[in-house]
Amino acid sequence: MSPTPSRRRERRERRSAPASPLAHIPWLSVKNSMPPLTRLDEEGRQKIHEASMTILEEIGMAFLDDEALDMWAKAGAKVDRSRQVVWADRQLVLDLVAQAPPHFTWRARNPERTVFIGQNQINFAPNGGVVFVHDLDYGRRPGLMKDYINFLKLVQMCNAIHIAGDQLIVPHDVEVSFRHLRRSQAALKLTDKAYMEAPHGRIISGDAVEMAKIVFGDDITESNQPVLGGIINASSPLRYDDRMIGGILTFARANQVLIITPFILAGAMSPITMAAAIAQQNAEALAGIALAQLARPGAPVIYGGFATNLDMKTGSPAFGTPEGAWATIVGAQMARFYNLPFRNSGTLNTSNVPDAQAAYETMWAVWPAVLSHSNFIMHSVGWLEGGLTVGYEKMIIDMENLGMFQHFFQEVEISDDTLALDMIKEIGPGGHHLGTPHTQARFRTEYYTPVLADRQNYESWQLSGVGDAAQRANKIWKDVLNAYEQPPLDEAIRDALDDFVARRTEELRGVELYS
């Protein structure tokens, strides 16, 4: 007989669990109260809009799914079934997009972890869709389920990350046909944050909704607070395949979050200019959002942007570029124009290891995303190698930055107490403030305390033997995993979840999912 939750809690309390190195980062909402960073004037924004409307009305979008074509035809769009292309009048598209909520609450298993999406709120989500893992101990290798579990635990332990789950890593040791079941099962047990699952096709998406019902209740499809979300990517240029359409229709009908995100590499999947890339991204995003509203008016969506340039020397994607930064800022402008929350990405880089290149390219991705008022920042930790790899050490480096963002955006109190004129008067010219009551009362809490950064002088650093940032991060991620404690979950819910996964695993073994 397995121990009851209360006995498990008692067992945890009896053991002397080490403190997590991330424990001092509080769970705080992040709001950007500064004006959003912009790059387009009104004329430029209008030209992007008009170009997108021309694409939708005159060039058309392919929807490779008969049900979606039926829905567009019924709504009044022109449909060529032989080519599976839809031409939609701008007013039809804009009327549909206007039905999407401008903001919404995304409910977490732990009510204290529930997040708000929209307005000036920033939510950080972890890496997703990654094939390989990297650490300093074993280098680069295919991801396994144990890595997926480790990353869930790291995400749970970092309060500066607001969303959990999704495809943190591809677990190659789990059969494709039921991989999604193991992902969601682990996410729902090991984290209590708002969570994601890939809405890839009707089967995976339907299973995700059923698992969410087990944990949150059968009424989730009627609630105005969704509990599950996932990424939809257009198959650029100008196409949604049946896999993505199945996800859009299933999640939208269940009233769960769809993050509609074209992935455009300018020079390959769009014309080479960033203006053309954004006009095409805008058309693709609006078309996907409109389809979600055809499935269920008012379904929660996030307008996604993921445009960058191709490296013209190698033919590979280039991330952390000034062109990508421009696209981030302009994408956010377009989302605000349509009164929609905006998704972007935070740690995009093309470095193969967690080095200086990884750090500065990440900054070129995350700062534009934050300053342009992105509401949902995907891939906010861990990215390496253009998204093929997630690094354990890179996750810790990025978690440090998220903690700093969290601190940076907290309001700074301006008052008689914080201006401390009495202390300035008491010390006067010369002297120091190290021993004043004002400093002594605040020195532990006034500043952000780094998790990773080493601020010793050179001689002390040499003597300490703590190494560079990646070497320090190697120790930290292991310490965080050591300190992990599983959040409580009702035993009946846990059993029902396990039973569902066991039954569906047998039903899906060897089945082709993407239908």
N, C-alpha and C positions, 0 to 999 in steps of 0.2 A: 504494500500500500504506500503511495507517495505521500510525503508530508503535506499537511495543510499549509495554506499561505501564512497563517499566524506562526506556525512552527518554523517555517522557512525564515520569516522575519526575525524570530528569536535567534535562530542560528546565525543569521547575518550580524545581528547586534552583538552576539557573544564573541564573534571573531574580531580581531583587531585589524580591520581593513585599513590599508595605508591611505593617506589623503591624496586626492588627485592633484597633479600639478595645475590643472585647469579650474580647480574648485573656487578660486578667488574671483573668477569672471562671473558676475551675477546674470541671472535671466532677466533681461531688460528688453523692452521694445525699442526699436531704433527708428527715430523720426528725423527726417532731414528738413529742418525749419528754414533753410536757406532757399533763395529763389533757384529754380532749376537752371542748370547750365544749358544753353541753346547754341545752335550754329546757324539756323535758318531764320531769315526775316520772313515777314508775312508773305511776300511775293514768292520766295523760294518754297515755302511750305505749300502754298497754293499750287505751284507748278508740279510738285511731287504728287499732290492729291489728284490733279487733273490727269497726269500721266498714268496713275494707277487706275483711274476710272476708264481711261481709253483702253487699257489692257483688258479690263473686265468686260467692257462693252463690245470692243471691236476685234481683239485678238483671241480672247477666251481662255478658260481654264479647263483642264482635263480632270474629270472625276471618274476614276476607273472602278465604278461600282454601280450596278443597275438600280439599287434602291435609292442611292443619292441622285441619280439622273431622274428618276421618277419624282423625287421631291422637288427638284429644281423646275421640272416641267410643270408640275402642279402649281408652283409658286408664280409661274408666268415667264420664266426664263426661256430663251431659245436653246434647244438641246439637239445636238447631232449624235444620235445613238451609235452610229457606225464608227465615229471617231471618238466618242465618249467625251465630247467637248461641250461646255456650257458657256453661253454669252448672257450675262446678266446686266440688266439696266441698272445704272448707278443708284437710282432712287430705291429700287428693290433691295440692293445690297445695303445701302445706308439705313433704310428703315429696319432691316433685320439686325444690323449691328447695333442700332440704337436700343434694341430690346435687351442687350446684355447689361448686367448690373455694372455701374461704374466702380463699385467696391463691394466687398463681402467679407464675412468672417469664416475662417477655415478652422473647424473644430478639431481639437486634438483629443486623444484618449485621456490625457491629464488636462482638465479644464484650465489649469494655470499655464499650459503651453499652447492654448488656442491663439491663433494669429489673425491679424487684420490685414487684408490685401487691398491696396489702393491708396489714393490721396498721397500723402508724403511719407507713408510707412515703408521701411525697407525690411525685407525678409531674406535671410541668407539660406540657401539650400546647397546640399553637398554635390560632389561629382556624380556623374551618371553616364551610363552607356560605355564603360571603359573595359578594355579587353585584358590588359596586362597590369601587374602590380610591380612595384619596385621598392626595395629597401636596401640599406647599406650592408645588411648581412648576407643577402642572397642575390642581389641584383634584380634584373628584369626577368619575369616569368609569367606564364598564364595564371589568371586569377582562379582561386578555388573558393568553395563555400566557406571555409574557415576565414578567408580574407574578407568575404562579404560580411560575416558575423563580426569580425574585428572592426570593420569600418562602421557598422551600425553602432557598436559600443563606443567608438571614438566620437561619433556624431552625438549620441545620447549624452556623453560626458562634457560636451562643449556647449555651454549656454549661449554662446554667440551664434550658434547655428540653430535656425528656427524650424526647419523642415527635415524629415528623415525619410529613409526608404528609397524606392526606385532602384535603378540599376547601378548601384554603387560600384560593382565590378561584375563581370560575367563569370559566374561560377562554372568552370568548364567540367567539373566532376559531377554535375547534376544534369540529367537528361533534359534536352531542350523542351520536350513536350510538357513537362511539369515544373520547369525551372521557376516560372512565375509564382507557383504555389509556395515553393520554399522561400522565395524572396519575401512575399507578403507575410507569411507565417512568422518568419524571423523578425521582420520589421515591427509587427504588431505585438510581439512578445518582448523584444529587447529594447524597444523605445516606447516612450509615451508622448512623443511629439506629433504634430500634424505630419501625415505620411503620404507617400506617393507609390504608385505602381504604373508600369508602362501600359498605356491603353493601346496595345498592338493587336488589332483584329477583334472580332466579336467574342471569341472564346476567352482569351486572357482578360479582356475588359470585363466580361460578365462574371468570371470567377472573382476578380478583384472586388466588384460590387457586392457579391454574395459574402465574401469574407468580411468586408466592411459592415455588412448588416449583422453578422454574428457578433461583432465586437461592439458596434454602436447602436444596434437596434434596427428593426425592419422599417422604421419610419424615415430613414435617412433620405430617401428619394423625395419626400414631401417637406423636408426641413429647408429653411433658408440658410442653413449653415452646413455646407458640404464638409465631408470628412476625408475625402480621397481626391487626389489629383494626379495628373500625368501629362507628359509632353507629347504633342503631336507635331511631326515634321512634315512640311510639304516636300514632295519629291521634285524639287526645283530642276528645271524651270517649268513653272505654271502647271503643276500637276499634283493631285492627291491620289495615292494608290489605294487599293481596296483594303489594305491592312490598316492604314491610318483612318480611312473613312469608317471602318468598323469600330475603331476606338472612339471617334468623334460621336457617332450615333449612340453607342452604348453608354458612354459616360454622360452625354448630354441628357439622354432620356432618364438617367438615374439622378440627374441634377448634381453631378460631381464636376470638379474643376478640370477644365481643358486649357492647357497652356499651348496655344497655337503658334508654332514657331517655324517659319521657313528657314532653311539653312542654305545660305547663298555665298558662294565663292566667286567674287567679281572676277571676270576674265574667263570663267569656265561655265558657271551656271547662270550667269547674267552677262550683259555687256561689261566691258572692263572698267567703266567709270562708276564711281561710288553713287553718283546721282541715279544712274540707271538701276543699280543694285537695290537701292532703297525704294525706288518707285515699284520695282518688281516685288520686293519683300512686302511692301504695303498692300499690293494687290492680292498676293497669295494669302497673307494673314487675314485680310478682310473677307476673302472668299471662304476660308475655313471657319471663321467666326460666324459668318452668315449661315453656313450649313448647320452649325451647332444650334443656332436659333430656329432654323427650320425644324430641327428635331424636337426642340423644346424651347419655346420662348422664355427668356429670362435665365437660361442655363449659364452658370458662372464660367467666365472665360478670362484668360489673360492674353493680351496681345504680345506675342514673342518676337524678338529680334535676334538674329544670329547671322549677321553679314560681316564678311571680312574679305580680304583680297587673296588672290592666288600668288604664290611666290613664282615670278616669271623665270627664274633660273632653274628651279627644280620641278615645277608643276605641283608642288605640295601646298596645302593650306598654310597661310601665314597668320599667326595669332599674336596678340599683344602689339599691334601695329597702329600707327597714327590713322590709317584708313579705317581700321576696325573701330577705333575710338570715335571717329567722326560718325560712323554708322550707328554706334550705340547712342550717341547724343541725339541724332536726328530721328532715330527710331522712337525714342522716348517722346520727342516732340509730336510725332505723328500719332502715337497712342493717346496722348493727352488731347489732341485735336478731336479724336473720336470718343473721348470721355471713357477710356478703358484703362485698366491697370496694365503695367508694362513689365515684361520679363527680359532680362539680359543675362550675361554670363560674366563671372568674376575673376577666374584665375587662368584665363586662356594664355597659353604660351607654347612654344615649339621646342623648348629645351628637352633633352633626353634625361637629364639628371637635375636634382634640386640645387642649381648653381646660381650665379649672379644673373645670367640670362633669364632663367626661370623667374627670378624675383623682379627684374625690371619690366619684363613683358607682362607679368601678372599685374603690376601697378598700372600699366597702360590699359589694361582691361578693367580692373576693378574701380579705379577712381572715376573714369567717365561714367560707369554704370551707377555709381553712388551719386555723383554730382548732378546727373541728369534726371534724378528722381526715379530710377528703376524701382519697382515695388517688389519684384521677385528676382533675386540674383542667383541663378543656377550655376553649378560648377564653381562654387565659392571656396572650395578647398581641394587640394590634392592633384590638380591637373599637371601632367607632363606629356611630352612627345605629341603635341597636337591633339590630345584627348585619347590617344591609344592607351595611355598608362596613367595609373594613379599611384602616387608615391606616399608611403607611410610618413617619411620625413617631411615631404612637401605639405602633407595635411597639417602637421604641427606648425610649420612655418606660416601657413595661411591662417590657421586658427589664431595665431598671435595677432595677425593683422585684423581679423574680425573683432577680436577683443578691443583692439585700439580704435576701430571704427565705432564700436559701441560706446566707448568712453568719450570719443571726440564729439559725438552727436548729443550727449547729455547737456542739458542747459547749464551754463555757468552762472552761478548766483552772483548778482551785483548788488551788494547791500553794505550798510555800515560795518557789519561784521566781517565781510570778506574784503572790503577795502582796507580795513585794519589801520586806519590813520593813527589810532592811539599807539600801535606798535611802532609805526614809522616815526612818530614823534618821540617815543621813549628811546629808541635806538639812536635816532638822529644820524648825522653824517658819520661815515665810518662804522666800525663795529660789525655785528652780524646778528641774524635772526634765528640761529639754530636753537638757542635755548629759551626763546620766548614762549609764554603760555600758548600763544596763537599757533606757533609751529608745533609745539609738543602735543597739542590737542588734535592736530590734523595730519601729522606726518605719515600715519599708516594708511590713510584713506584718500588723501587729496589727489594723488597722482595715479595713473595707470601703472600697475606693477607688472613688468614683463614676465611672460612665461619662458621665453626662449632667449631673448637678447642678453648678452653678457656685457656688462659695463665696467668691468675691472680694467685697471691700467695694464699695460703690456706685460710688465714683470709679474704681476699677480696672476694674470691669465696664463702665462707660461707655467708658473708653478702649480696652478690648479689642475692643469692637464685636461680641461674640459673641451678642447678642440673647437672646430668651427660650428656654424649654425646647424648644418646637417647632422654632424656628429652629436650635438646636444639634443637635437630633435629625435634622434634614434633612441636615446635613453628615455625621453619624455613620453613618446607614444607607448612604450612598454610599461612605464609607470602608470599611465592613464588606464591602460587595459587591466593592470593589476588592481587598480582601485575601483573598477566598474562594479556597480550593483544593479541588478535587474529591477526595473520598476514593477510594482505589484499589478497583478491582473487576476480578476475573479477566476476561481478554479473552474467553475462551470463554463465560463466563456473560453478558457484555455482548452478544456476538453472538447468543446464543440468545434473550436477552430482546428484542433488536431484531427478530429474525426472527419471534418470536411476535406482537409488536405489529404488524408489517407485514402478516402473514397475517390476523390477526383484524380489523385495520382494514378490509381489503377485504371480509371476510366480513360485517362489521356495517354497512358503509356504507348509511345510509338505513333501518336496521332499527329497529323499535320495541323498546326494551330491557326495559320493565318488565313482565315476564311470568314 
